[in-house]
């Protein structure tokens, strides 16, 4: 009995797959060329990655870790002066 039920479920699960094969209507607005889309995306990602590496290695990028601090702590006025803060 178990084998018959398993066979029936397998056949019922496989019927939609048999019906779906060969239904490629290339004139349909919902038909997508996934291979070309994937290849185009990989080319775009490769170009953007190469440009990013070139910008980082060119030395013209003014990153924060390369800059020296522009402010000196000794000359700056204090932000809070005595008596300016009030407690409620």
C-alpha positions as a printed Julia matrix, in Angstrom:
88×3 Matrix{Float64}:
  0.0    0.0     0.0
  2.84   2.37    0.87
  4.52   1.83   -2.5
  1.28   2.53   -4.41
  0.72   5.79   -2.52
  4.32   6.87   -3.1
  4.04   6.07   -6.81
  0.77   8.03   -7.09
  2.28  11.06   -5.33
  5.35  10.93   -7.54
  3.23  10.83  -10.68
  1.02  13.68   -9.45
  4.05  15.78   -8.55
  5.65  15.17  -11.95
  2.64  16.04  -14.12
  3.11  19.85  -14.01
  6.74  19.43  -15.0
  5.77  17.37  -18.03
  3.23  19.97  -19.08
  5.65  22.9   -18.64
  8.37  21.6   -20.98
  8.48  23.21  -24.38
  6.24  26.18  -23.61
  8.71  28.91  -24.54
  6.86  31.62  -26.39
  9.61  34.06  -27.34
  7.09  36.64  -28.5
  5.52  36.77  -25.04
  6.23  39.93  -22.98
  7.06  37.66  -20.01
  9.85  35.77  -21.8
 13.27  36.79  -20.47
 16.67  35.91  -21.84
 18.26  35.0   -18.49
 21.63  34.01  -19.97
 22.21  37.43  -21.57
 21.05  39.17  -18.4
 23.46  37.13  -16.27
 26.4   37.73  -18.63
 25.66  41.46  -18.79
 25.47  41.67  -15.01
 28.79  39.88  -14.59
 30.46  42.19  -17.1
 29.05  45.26  -15.35
 30.19  43.95  -11.94
 33.67  43.24  -13.28
 34.02  46.72  -14.76
 32.82  48.4   -11.55
 35.18  46.26   -9.45
 38.14  47.12  -11.67
 37.28  50.83  -11.54
 37.06  50.69   -7.76
 40.47  49.05   -7.46
 41.98  51.59   -9.88
 40.57  54.51   -7.88
 41.86  53.08   -4.6
 45.33  52.39   -5.97
 45.67  55.68   -7.86
 46.39  57.69   -4.71
 44.04  60.5    -5.7
 41.39  59.33   -3.27
 41.49  61.48   -0.14
 40.52  58.87    2.38
 40.13  59.7     6.07
 42.9   57.38    7.21
 45.44  59.25    5.05
 44.49  62.75    6.21
 46.08  64.41    9.2
 43.79  65.96   11.81
 43.17  69.58   10.85
 42.1   70.82   14.25
 44.28  71.41   17.27
 42.77  70.87   20.68
 44.69  73.63   22.44
 43.32  76.6    20.47
 39.65  75.61   20.31
 37.26  77.35   22.72
 35.39  75.07   25.11
 31.9   74.13   24.01
 30.46  74.24   27.52
 31.51  77.13   29.71
 30.99  77.17   33.47
 27.48  78.32   34.31
 26.05  77.78   30.79
 24.47  74.41   31.56
 21.26  74.53   33.57
 19.64  71.59   35.32
 15.86  71.32   35.3
